[in-house]
Amino acid sequence: MRTTVGIVGGGPAGLLLARLLHRSGIDSVVLERRDRAHCEARQRAGTLEQGSVDILRACGAGARLAREGVRHRGIQLRFDRTRHSLDLAAQVGRHMTSYPQTKIVQDLIALHLVDGPPLLFEAEVHAVSGPDTPTPTVHFTHRGRRRTLVCDFVVGCDGYHGATRDCVPRSLARRHDKVFPYSWLGILADVPPSDPEVIYAHSPRGFALHSMRPPDRTRLYLQVPNGTDADDWPDERIWKELDERLAVDGGAWTLDRGPVLSRTVVPLRSSVFEPMRYGRVLLAGDAAHIVSPAGAKGINLALADATDLARAFADLKETGSAGRLDGYAARALERAWRVEEFSTWLTTTLHTAPDGTSFDERLQTARLRRILAVGTPGALDFAEHYTGLPLD
């Protein structure tokens, strides 16, 4: 097989990149190791920045998003048993939208199969050879047959354990990791959200998050110790702990309960891989960076990578200049580290450290109060980063 851009990985980044390339008249092939049913059923939460919503609409994947996405102007913070609504849209003019990553993948696959370039499911990639030559080649197995895909460029969107970044020489590869000393116990509950806002709660008992899964289900999370077994948390224990951590004085708010449809424990970690380009192989999404889930930055960072790459390839096609493509790795890494810094700040500010002291707790409260003062540098910086950095 032969193509201009070989895309390894059929997640949000790979599918969006293929769609944007197709609209620019650039041919590509997407290789995804899982079958279609698995890809369309993988459960992932999703809160989209305004820039992500705009690019999905622009590429034709906005119809269901417009119908089912839940747009919100900001977030609610709870600490010291008080609640504070932050109208981020009023500060920076951008909204957030709750829309599951699962549906983004479904929408993009549906578009792709109607008029898009080849999308091969159950295509297991083994290696990329010749990354520093004019024709990098992807070696893979599809339906029991060994095959090759010869490309002008290869983009690795195949995740943290993918094969594409293995072509970067060990002497050049750098991986920067951070493992947090706590995890999230996440549940999906068959009950409408108890509040129209996403709630981040800091308490001495630990962090809690009230999120949304439109239109009639709720995602909720609890900070738990690393190594926690989800089976040790029956429904009653989960709801009781959520009640404690989300509680506010005055009794004017109630957490509605419902059947727990699923529960998982997610360790919190962050990682950045450098470089994001070697020769004609470029990395995007989770292949290059993992972001702690606080702030829901992972999906948005992946979509930003894909958008930047698509614009760079389009510029190369239209002008013959590789300038924008050559600058991709530096731009993407700068964005990734800014997002990592924000997400780490939010994570460490909201969670209770296992060895934390009253001094640490007071510092966390002071940080949260600093972003409540609308119009101040701290509040504006928080609003800018939470709603998303500009794509340019």
Phi, psi and chi 1 to 4 in degrees:
 res  aa     phi    psi   chi1   chi2   chi3   chi4
   1 MET       -  153.5  -60.2  177.7   66.2      -
   2 ARG  -139.5  136.8 -176.3   72.5  170.0   85.2
   3 THR  -155.2  170.2 -169.1      -      -      -
   4 THR   -79.0  -51.9  -59.4      -      -      -
   5 VAL  -123.1  115.2 -178.2      -      -      -
   6 GLY   -90.4  124.4      -      -      -      -
   7 ILE  -111.8  118.9  -59.0  171.7      -      -
   8 VAL   -99.4  111.0 -177.1      -      -      -
   9 GLY   116.3  123.0      -      -      -      -
  10 GLY  -107.7   40.1      -      -      -      -
  11 GLY   -88.8 -166.4      -      -      -      -
  12 PRO   -56.3  -44.1  -25.0   34.1      -      -
  13 ALA   -65.8  -47.9      -      -      -      -
  14 GLY   -64.8  -42.2      -      -      -      -
  15 LEU   -69.1  -40.8  -68.4  169.7      -      -
  16 LEU   -65.9  -43.2  177.1   62.0      -      -
  17 LEU   -58.7  -45.9  175.1   59.1      -      -
  18 ALA   -61.3  -40.3      -      -      -      -
  19 ARG   -65.6  -44.4 -174.2   66.8 -173.3  168.9
  20 LEU   -67.3  -38.3  -66.3  173.1      -      -
  21 LEU   -63.8  -41.9  -68.1  177.4      -      -
  22 HIS   -59.5  -41.4  177.5   64.0      -      -
  23 ARG   -70.9  -17.6  -68.0  171.3   70.6   90.0
  24 SER   -96.8    4.5  -64.7      -      -      -
  25 GLY    76.7   25.0      -      -      -      -
  26 ILE  -108.6  123.8  -58.4  170.1      -      -
  27 ASP   -79.6  149.7   62.8  -71.8      -      -
  28 SER  -152.6  166.8   66.7      -      -      -
  29 VAL  -134.2  132.9  174.4      -      -      -
  30 VAL  -106.1  128.6 -178.9      -      -      -
  31 LEU  -112.7  118.2  -55.0  175.6      -      -
  32 GLU  -123.1  127.1  165.4   55.8   45.1      -
  33 ARG   -75.1  -23.2   70.0 -175.0 -175.2   93.8
  34 ARG   -90.1  166.2  -60.0  -74.4 -166.6  172.9
  35 ASP   -82.4  168.1   60.7   31.8      -      -
  36 ARG   -61.7  -42.0  179.5 -177.6  177.5 -177.5
  37 ALA   -60.1  -41.1      -      -      -      -
  38 HIS   -65.1  -44.8  179.5   90.3      -      -
  39 CYS   -61.0  -38.9  -67.3      -      -      -
  40 GLU   -83.3   -6.0  -66.1 -171.5  -30.0      -
  41 ALA  -110.6   -8.8      -      -      -      -
  42 ARG   -61.7  120.2  -78.8 -176.3  -69.2 -154.8
  43 GLN   -83.6  119.7  -66.8  -62.3  -45.8      -
  44 ARG  -139.6  137.2  -61.2  -75.3 -169.8  -84.0
  45 ALA   -70.2  166.5      -      -      -      -
  46 GLY  -161.1  120.5      -      -      -      -
  47 THR  -123.4  118.0  -59.8      -      -      -
  48 LEU   -99.5  134.8  -61.9  177.6      -      -
  49 GLU   -71.7  163.5  -60.9  168.5   -4.1      -
  50 GLN   -58.4  -40.2 -174.6   66.9   56.8      -
  51 GLY   -62.6  -37.1      -      -      -      -
  52 SER   -67.7  -42.6  -62.2      -      -      -
  53 VAL   -61.1  -44.2  171.0      -      -      -
  54 ASP   -62.0  -42.5  -67.3  -17.4      -      -
  55 ILE   -72.3  -34.4 -162.2   64.7      -      -
  56 LEU   -66.1  -40.2  -72.5  169.0      -      -
  57 ARG   -65.0  -42.9  -73.4  174.6  175.6  165.3
  58 ALA   -64.0  -30.0      -      -      -      -
  59 CYS   -91.6    5.1   79.7      -      -      -
  60 GLY    95.8    5.9      -      -      -      -
  61 ALA  -105.6   34.4      -      -      -      -
  62 GLY  -108.7   -1.6      -      -      -      -
  63 ALA   -65.2  -56.4      -      -      -      -
  64 ARG   -69.8  -34.1 -177.3  161.8   66.8  153.4
  65 LEU   -57.0  -41.2  172.1   58.1      -      -
  66 ALA   -67.4  -34.7      -      -      -      -
  67 ARG   -76.8  -42.6  -66.1 -165.8  -51.4  -90.4
  68 GLU  -109.8  -16.7  -60.2 -178.6   12.5      -
  69 GLY   -67.0  142.6      -      -      -      -
  70 VAL  -106.2  109.2  177.3      -      -      -
  71 ARG   -86.3  136.1 -165.5  169.6   79.9  153.1
  72 HIS  -136.4  149.4   42.1   98.0      -      -
  73 ARG   -81.5  -20.1  -62.9 -179.6   57.6   87.3
  74 GLY  -171.8 -150.0      -      -      -      -
  75 ILE  -137.1  171.2   61.4  170.5      -      -
  76 GLN  -120.2  130.7 -173.2  179.8  130.7      -
  77 LEU  -104.1  139.7  -70.2  176.4      -      -
  78 ARG  -128.8  127.0  -65.6 -170.0  178.9 -173.1
  79 PHE  -159.4  156.1   57.7   93.6      -      -
  80 ASP    52.0   33.2  -71.2  -15.5      -      -
  81 ARG    59.0   28.6  -62.5 -176.1   63.9   86.3
  82 THR  -124.8  159.2   60.1      -      -      -
  83 ARG  -122.5  147.2   55.2 -176.7  169.3 -172.4
  84 HIS  -140.8  120.3  -49.0  -91.0      -      -
  85 SER   -91.0  128.9  -69.4      -      -      -
  86 LEU  -107.1  110.4  -82.7   65.0      -      -
  87 ASP   -85.1   87.9 -169.9  -20.2      -      -
  88 LEU   -71.3  -33.1  -55.0  179.4      -      -
  89 ALA   -62.6  -35.5      -      -      -      -
  90 ALA   -66.2  -27.4      -      -      -      -
  91 GLN   -86.1  -37.6  -61.9 -172.7   63.9      -
  92 VAL  -126.9   -1.5  -66.0      -      -      -
  93 GLY    74.5   19.0      -      -      -      -
  94 ARG  -127.6  144.8  -62.3 -167.3  -64.7  -87.0
  95 HIS  -107.6  167.9  -65.1   76.3      -      -
  96 MET  -114.8  153.9  -57.0  -68.1  -71.3      -
  97 THR  -133.6  126.3  -59.8      -      -      -
  98 SER   -83.1  117.7  -65.4      -      -      -
  99 TYR  -157.5  119.1 -169.8   67.3      -      -
 100 PRO   -61.8  142.5  -21.4   32.7      -      -
 101 GLN   -58.7  -32.9  179.3  175.8  -40.1      -
 102 THR   -55.4  -42.2  -50.2      -      -      -
 103 LYS   -73.5  -32.2  -66.5 -174.2  178.2 -178.7
 104 ILE   -60.1  -45.9  -64.1  172.1      -      -
 105 VAL   -62.6  -44.7  170.2      -      -      -
 106 GLN   -59.3  -44.6  -67.3  169.3   -0.9      -
 107 ASP   -63.4  -44.0  -63.4  -17.4      -      -
 108 LEU   -70.3  -37.9  -71.2  170.4      -      -
 109 ILE   -63.2  -43.9  -72.6  176.9      -      -
 110 ALA   -59.0  -44.5      -      -      -      -
 111 LEU   -64.0  -42.4  -75.6  173.0      -      -
 112 HIS   -61.9  -42.3 -156.1   94.6      -      -
 113 LEU   -75.1  -16.7  -64.4  179.6      -      -
 114 VAL   -77.5  -50.1  169.8      -      -      -
 115 ASP  -144.5   14.6   64.8   -3.7      -      -
 116 GLY   -88.5  177.9      -      -      -      -
 117 PRO   -73.0  176.7   27.6  -34.8      -      -
 118 PRO   -56.6  133.3  -25.6   34.7      -      -
 119 LEU  -127.4  109.2  166.5   56.4      -      -
 120 LEU  -103.7  111.8  -82.5   59.7      -      -
 121 PHE   -82.3  161.3  -66.9  104.4      -      -
 122 GLU    55.1   41.0  -61.1  178.2   83.8      -
 123 ALA  -110.6  101.5      -      -      -      -
 124 GLU   -87.1  114.3 -177.8   77.3   24.9      -
 125 VAL   -85.4  130.1  171.7      -      -      -
 126 HIS   -99.5  -37.5  -51.8  -65.1      -      -
 127 ALA  -167.2  163.2      -      -      -      -
 128 VAL  -120.5  120.4  178.2      -      -      -
 129 SER  -105.5  157.0   62.8      -      -      -
 130 GLY    62.0   40.5      -      -      -      -
 131 PRO   -62.4  -26.4   25.3  -35.0      -      -
 132 ASP  -102.0   22.2   52.4   -7.6      -      -
 133 THR  -112.9  169.5   71.2      -      -      -
 134 PRO   -67.9  -12.8  -22.6   34.3      -      -
 135 THR  -133.9   72.5   54.2      -      -      -
 136 PRO   -60.0  143.4   23.2  -33.5      -      -
 137 THR  -124.8  131.1  -58.9      -      -      -
 138 VAL   -96.7  127.3 -177.4      -      -      -
 139 HIS  -104.5  125.2  -57.9  -95.5      -      -
 140 PHE  -150.1  166.7   66.3  101.5      -      -
 141 THR  -117.1  129.4  -61.0      -      -      -
 142 HIS  -132.4  119.5 -176.6 -125.6      -      -
 143 ARG    54.0   43.8  -63.6  178.9  178.6  174.5
 144 GLY    79.8    0.9      -      -      -      -
 145 ARG  -113.9  130.7  178.7 -174.7  170.3 -165.6
 146 ARG   -74.7  131.2  -59.7  -80.3  -67.7 -162.9
 147 ARG  -139.5  168.2  -54.2 -176.4   68.4  178.3
 148 THR  -131.5  150.2   57.6      -      -      -
 149 LEU  -125.8  110.6  176.0   64.0      -      -
 150 VAL   -89.9  130.6 -178.8      -      -      -
 151 CYS  -132.1  162.5  -44.3      -      -      -
 152 ASP   -80.7  -37.5  -67.1  -21.2      -      -
 153 PHE  -142.8  152.1  -64.8   92.2      -      -
 154 VAL  -121.4  134.0  173.9      -      -      -
 155 VAL  -117.5  121.0  178.5      -      -      -
 156 GLY   -89.9  110.0      -      -      -      -
 157 CYS  -118.9   33.3  -56.5      -      -      -
 158 ASP  -100.8   20.7   48.8  -14.7      -      -
 159 GLY    83.3 -179.7      -      -      -      -
 160 TYR   -60.7  -34.9 -173.3   77.8      -      -
 161 HIS  -105.9   19.0  -60.9  -70.0      -      -
 162 GLY   -71.9  170.0      -      -      -      -
 163 ALA   -88.2  -21.6      -      -      -      -
 164 THR   -66.9  -39.5   48.9      -      -      -
 165 ARG   -74.9   -7.8   71.0 -176.2 -168.8 -176.7
 166 ASP   -67.7  -16.6  -70.6  -18.8      -      -
 167 CYS   -78.5   -9.8   71.0      -      -      -
 168 VAL   -74.7  125.2  178.6      -      -      -
 169 PRO   -56.2  141.2  -24.1   34.1      -      -
 170 ARG   -59.1  -29.2  -69.3 -171.6  177.3 -177.8
 171 SER   -67.7  -19.8   60.2      -      -      -
 172 LEU  -104.6  -25.0  -61.4  177.3      -      -
 173 ALA   -72.3  135.8      -      -      -      -
 174 ARG  -135.1  127.8  -62.7  -71.0 -175.4  -88.6
 175 ARG  -120.6  123.9 -162.5 -178.8   74.9 -174.0
 176 HIS  -109.1  116.3  -48.5  -81.5      -      -
 177 ASP  -119.6  148.3  -63.7  -43.8      -      -
 178 LYS  -139.8  124.9  179.5  175.5 -179.8   60.4
 179 VAL  -109.4  123.1  178.0      -      -      -
 180 PHE   -82.2  152.8  -67.0   90.9      -      -
 181 PRO   -84.2   31.1   31.5  -35.6      -      -
 182 TYR  -160.1  166.4   28.0   70.5      -      -
 183 SER  -128.2  175.2  -59.8      -      -      -
 184 TRP  -112.2  132.3  -82.1    9.1      -      -
 185 LEU   -95.5  111.2  170.4   64.4      -      -
 186 GLY  -106.8  139.5      -      -      -      -
 187 ILE  -128.3  151.2   67.9  166.4      -      -
 188 LEU  -112.0  119.6  178.2   63.5      -      -
 189 ALA  -112.0  140.0      -      -      -      -
 190 ASP   -84.9   72.0 -170.1   14.1      -      -
 191 VAL  -158.1  141.1   60.4      -      -      -
 192 PRO   -62.0  153.5  -23.2   34.3      -      -
 193 PRO   -55.7  142.2  -25.4   34.5      -      -
 194 SER   -82.5   -7.0  -58.3      -      -      -
 195 ASP  -151.3  145.1 -160.8  -74.6      -      -
 196 PRO   -74.9   -4.2   26.3  -34.6      -      -
 197 GLU  -113.0  151.3  -64.3  179.7  -53.2      -
 198 VAL   -72.4  131.1  173.9      -      -      -
 199 ILE  -114.2  124.8  -56.8  170.0      -      -
 200 TYR  -107.2  121.1  -69.2   86.1      -      -
 201 ALA  -118.8  126.9      -      -      -      -
 202 HIS  -108.2  129.1  167.3   72.3      -      -
 203 SER  -149.3  162.4   80.3      -      -      -
 204 PRO   -60.1  -21.8  -24.6   35.0      -      -
 205 ARG   -82.8  -12.1  -59.5  179.2   66.5   93.0
 206 GLY   125.3  173.6      -      -      -      -
 207 PHE   -78.1  150.5  168.3   74.2      -      -
 208 ALA  -143.6  149.6      -      -      -      -
 209 LEU  -134.3  128.9  170.5   62.6      -      -
 210 HIS  -106.7  111.4  167.7  -77.1      -      -
 211 SER  -117.1 -165.3 -172.3      -      -      -
 212 MET  -136.1  150.1  -56.9  170.3 -171.8      -
 213 ARG  -134.3   90.7  174.2   60.7   63.1   89.4
 214 PRO   -61.1  150.5   22.3  -31.4      -      -
 215 PRO   -98.7  -13.7   34.5  -35.2      -      -
 216 ASP  -134.6   20.8   55.4    1.2      -      -
 217 ARG  -128.4  161.6  -68.6  178.7  176.3  174.8
 218 THR  -129.9  136.9  -51.7      -      -      -
 219 ARG  -102.9  133.0  -89.5 -153.6  175.2  -86.1
 220 LEU  -134.4  149.9  -57.9  114.0      -      -
 221 TYR  -135.4  146.9  -62.9   90.2      -      -
 222 LEU  -127.4  137.3  -74.2  168.1      -      -
 223 GLN   -68.8  130.3  174.8 -171.8  -19.1      -
 224 VAL  -136.9  162.1  -66.7      -      -      -
 225 PRO   -66.5  151.5  -20.7   32.8      -      -
 226 ASN   -59.0  142.8  -74.5  -19.3      -      -
 227 GLY    86.9    4.3      -      -      -      -
 228 THR   -64.7  138.8  -67.3      -      -      -
 229 ASP   -96.8  123.3 -173.8  -18.7      -      -
 230 ALA   -59.4  -28.4      -      -      -      -
 231 ASP   -68.5  -16.1  -68.6  -22.8      -      -
 232 ASP   -81.0   -0.1  -67.9  -23.5      -      -
 233 TRP  -119.1   85.7  -76.7   78.6      -      -
 234 PRO   -68.1  166.0   23.8  -32.4      -      -
 235 ASP   -52.5  -47.7  -68.6   11.4      -      -
 236 GLU   -61.7  -39.7 -178.3   57.9   33.0      -
 237 ARG   -65.7  -40.6 -177.4 -175.7 -179.9 -171.8
 238 ILE   -62.1  -50.3  -68.9  172.4      -      -
 239 TRP   -65.4  -37.3  -70.8  115.0      -      -
 240 LYS   -64.2  -42.0 -177.8  178.0  179.3 -179.4
 241 GLU   -69.0  -38.6 -167.5   63.8   29.3      -
 242 LEU   -62.6  -41.7  -75.5  166.5      -      -
 243 ASP   -57.1  -43.2  -81.9  -26.9      -      -
 244 GLU   -66.4  -44.6  -69.0  -77.6   -8.1      -
 245 ARG   -79.4  -26.9  -61.1 -172.1 -168.2 -175.9
 246 LEU   -93.7   -3.0  -68.2  168.1      -      -
 247 ALA   -64.5  144.8      -      -      -      -
 248 VAL  -128.8  153.4  -68.3      -      -      -
 249 ASP   -70.1  149.6  -71.7  -25.1      -      -
 250 GLY   104.1  -17.6      -      -      -      -
 251 GLY    63.9   24.1      -      -      -      -
 252 ALA   -92.9    7.4      -      -      -      -
 253 TRP  -138.1  138.4 -173.6   84.6      -      -
 254 THR  -129.0  135.9  -58.9      -      -      -
 255 LEU   -86.3  114.2  176.4   64.4      -      -
 256 ASP   -75.3  140.1  -65.1  -34.0      -      -
 257 ARG  -105.7  157.9  -59.8 -173.0  177.8 -166.9
 258 GLY  -161.7  175.4      -      -      -      -
 259 PRO   -60.9  137.4  -21.4   32.4      -      -
 260 VAL   -85.7  113.7  175.3      -      -      -
 261 LEU   -82.7  -30.3  -56.7  177.6      -      -
 262 SER  -157.4  155.9   65.6      -      -      -
 263 ARG  -146.9  135.4   74.4 -163.8   71.6 -152.6
 264 THR  -142.7  153.7   55.3      -      -      -
 265 VAL  -108.2  126.2  173.6      -      -      -
 266 VAL  -117.6  112.0 -179.1      -      -      -
 267 PRO   -64.9  143.8  -18.0   31.0      -      -
 268 LEU   -95.4  124.1  -91.4   59.3      -      -
 269 ARG  -151.4  160.1   61.7 -171.9  175.1   96.0
 270 SER  -134.8  150.6  -65.3      -      -      -
 271 SER  -157.4  142.5  179.0      -      -      -
 272 VAL  -132.1  131.9  176.4      -      -      -
 273 PHE  -107.6  132.3 -178.2   86.5      -      -
 274 GLU  -127.8  144.2  -61.3  178.4    3.8      -
 275 PRO   -83.3  161.7   32.1  -35.9      -      -
 276 MET   -90.6    5.5  -74.5 -178.4   64.7      -
 277 ARG  -147.7  137.5  177.7  178.0 -177.0  176.3
 278 TYR  -138.6  113.9  177.9   67.5      -      -
 279 GLY    62.6 -121.0      -      -      -      -
 280 ARG  -106.1   20.5  -71.8 -179.3  170.5 -119.5
 281 VAL  -110.0  126.0  175.9      -      -      -
 282 LEU  -122.2  149.5  -55.9  101.8      -      -
 283 LEU  -111.9  148.4  -57.2  178.1      -      -
 284 ALA  -148.0  155.0      -      -      -      -
 285 GLY    66.0 -145.6      -      -      -      -
 286 ASP   -64.9  -15.5  -72.7   -2.4      -      -
 287 ALA   -66.2  -22.8      -      -      -      -
 288 ALA  -110.1  -27.1      -      -      -      -
 289 HIS  -158.6  142.4   37.2   65.1      -      -
 290 ILE  -117.0  134.3  -59.1  -69.0      -      -
 291 VAL  -118.6  135.2 -173.2      -      -      -
 292 SER   -50.8  139.4  166.8      -      -      -
 293 PRO   -68.2  -13.1   23.7  -33.8      -      -
 294 ALA   -61.5  122.3      -      -      -      -
 295 GLY    93.8   -7.5      -      -      -      -
 296 ALA    55.3   49.0      -      -      -      -
 297 LYS   -92.0  -18.9  -66.7  -62.2  154.5 -168.4
 298 GLY   -59.9  -51.2      -      -      -      -
 299 ILE   -64.2  -40.0  175.9   66.0      -      -
 300 ASN   -68.7  -37.2  -65.4  -73.9      -      -
 301 LEU   -66.7  -38.4 -169.2   54.2      -      -
 302 ALA   -64.1  -44.0      -      -      -      -
 303 LEU   -67.4  -33.4  -63.4  179.0      -      -
 304 ALA   -66.1  -41.7      -      -      -      -
 305 ASP   -57.3  -48.8  -74.2  -11.5      -      -
 306 ALA   -61.8  -41.2      -      -      -      -
 307 THR   -64.8  -45.1  -56.9      -      -      -
 308 ASP   -61.1  -45.4 -167.5  -19.7      -      -
 309 LEU   -62.9  -43.1  -90.9  175.0      -      -
 310 ALA   -60.9  -41.5      -      -      -      -
 311 ARG   -66.3  -36.2  -68.3  174.0  176.3  173.9
 312 ALA   -67.9  -42.6      -      -      -      -
 313 PHE   -66.3  -38.2  -78.3  123.2      -      -
 314 ALA   -65.0  -39.0      -      -      -      -
 315 ASP   -64.7  -40.6 -164.6   49.4      -      -
 316 LEU   -62.0  -41.6  175.8   62.0      -      -
 317 LYS   -67.5  -42.0  176.7  177.4 -178.0  -72.8
 318 GLU   -79.2  -36.2  -66.4  167.2    5.5      -
 319 THR  -112.7  -17.2   69.2      -      -      -
 320 GLY    80.5    0.4      -      -      -      -
 321 SER   -94.9  132.5  170.3      -      -      -
 322 ALA   -96.0   12.3      -      -      -      -
 323 GLY   -57.9  -47.6      -      -      -      -
 324 ARG   -68.0  -38.7 -179.6  159.1 -173.8  155.9
 325 LEU   -65.5  -39.5 -171.5   61.2      -      -
 326 ASP   -65.4  -26.1  -70.0  -18.9      -      -
 327 GLY   -90.9   -1.0      -      -      -      -
 328 TYR   -58.7  -50.1  163.2   73.8      -      -
 329 ALA   -59.4  -42.5      -      -      -      -
 330 ALA   -66.0  -43.9      -      -      -      -
 331 ARG   -64.3  -44.6  -71.6 -167.4  -53.7  -85.3
 332 ALA   -65.6  -39.5      -      -      -      -
 333 LEU   -68.0  -38.8  -83.5  172.9      -      -
 334 GLU   -61.0  -45.2 -179.3  179.5   -1.2      -
 335 ARG   -62.5  -44.6  174.4 -173.5  -70.6  -88.9
 336 ALA   -59.8  -44.5      -      -      -      -
 337 TRP   -69.8  -33.3  -79.8  114.6      -      -
 338 ARG   -66.0  -40.8  -73.4 -173.9   64.9  179.8
 339 VAL   -67.7  -41.4  169.2      -      -      -
 340 GLU   -60.8  -41.3  -66.7  -77.3    9.3      -
 341 GLU   -63.0  -44.4 -169.8  -80.8  -30.8      -
 342 PHE   -64.8  -46.4  172.9   75.7      -      -
 343 SER   -64.1  -38.9 -178.9      -      -      -
 344 THR   -66.8  -40.8  -60.0      -      -      -
 345 TRP   -59.7  -46.2  179.1   90.1      -      -
 346 LEU   -65.2  -41.0 -171.0   60.1      -      -
 347 THR   -62.9  -50.9  -60.3      -      -      -
 348 THR   -72.5  -22.4   55.0      -      -      -
 349 THR   -78.0  -33.4  -61.8      -      -      -
 350 LEU   -92.3  -25.6  -69.6  169.9      -      -
 351 HIS   -93.2  154.3  -70.2   69.3      -      -
 352 THR   -95.0  116.0  -57.4      -      -      -
 353 ALA   -69.0  141.4      -      -      -      -
 354 PRO   -56.4  -32.7  -24.1   33.7      -      -
 355 ASP  -107.2   23.0   57.7   -8.6      -      -
 356 GLY   -69.6  155.5      -      -      -      -
 357 THR  -118.4  175.1   64.8      -      -      -
 358 SER   -63.4  -30.4   59.5      -      -      -
 359 PHE   -63.0  -45.3 -177.3   86.4      -      -
 360 ASP   -61.9  -41.3  -62.6  -41.8      -      -
 361 GLU   -64.8  -39.2 -175.1  177.8  -12.8      -
 362 ARG   -67.5  -35.5  -76.8  -50.6 -154.6 -174.4
 363 LEU   -63.5  -42.1  -82.1 -177.3      -      -
 364 GLN   -61.2  -44.5  -69.2  173.1  -48.8      -
 365 THR   -61.8  -40.8  -59.1      -      -      -
 366 ALA   -62.9  -39.9      -      -      -      -
 367 ARG   -64.0  -41.3  -69.2  171.7 -175.5  161.4
 368 LEU   -66.9  -39.5  -68.0  171.6      -      -
 369 ARG   -65.6  -31.2  -68.7 -164.7 -179.9  -77.4
 370 ARG   -64.9  -31.0 -175.1  160.8   56.0   90.5
 371 ILE   -89.4   -0.2   64.5  176.7      -      -
 372 LEU   -82.9  -22.6  -61.9 -179.0      -      -
 373 ALA   -78.6   94.3      -      -      -      -
 374 VAL   -57.7  134.5  175.6      -      -      -
 375 GLY    92.4  -11.7      -      -      -      -
 376 THR   -82.5  160.5   62.5      -      -      -
 377 PRO   -55.3  -40.2  -28.2   35.6      -      -
 378 GLY   -63.3  -43.5      -      -      -      -
 379 ALA   -67.4  -42.3      -      -      -      -
 380 LEU   -66.9  -40.5  -73.6  172.0      -      -
 381 ASP   -63.0  -42.3 -177.3   71.3      -      -
 382 PHE   -62.3  -46.3  179.8   85.7      -      -
 383 ALA   -62.2  -41.8      -      -      -      -
 384 GLU   -61.3  -46.1  -74.0  -78.2   -5.4      -
 385 HIS   -75.7  -37.9  -79.0   78.8      -      -
 386 TYR   -67.2  -41.8 -169.1   89.8      -      -
 387 THR   -82.2  -11.1   58.6      -      -      -
 388 GLY   114.9  132.8      -      -      -      -
 389 LEU   -69.6  150.2  -60.6  171.8      -      -
 390 PRO   -58.7  147.1  -21.6   32.5      -      -
 391 LEU   -70.5  -24.5  -71.7  175.3      -      -
 392 ASP   -96.2      -  -67.8  -41.8      -      -
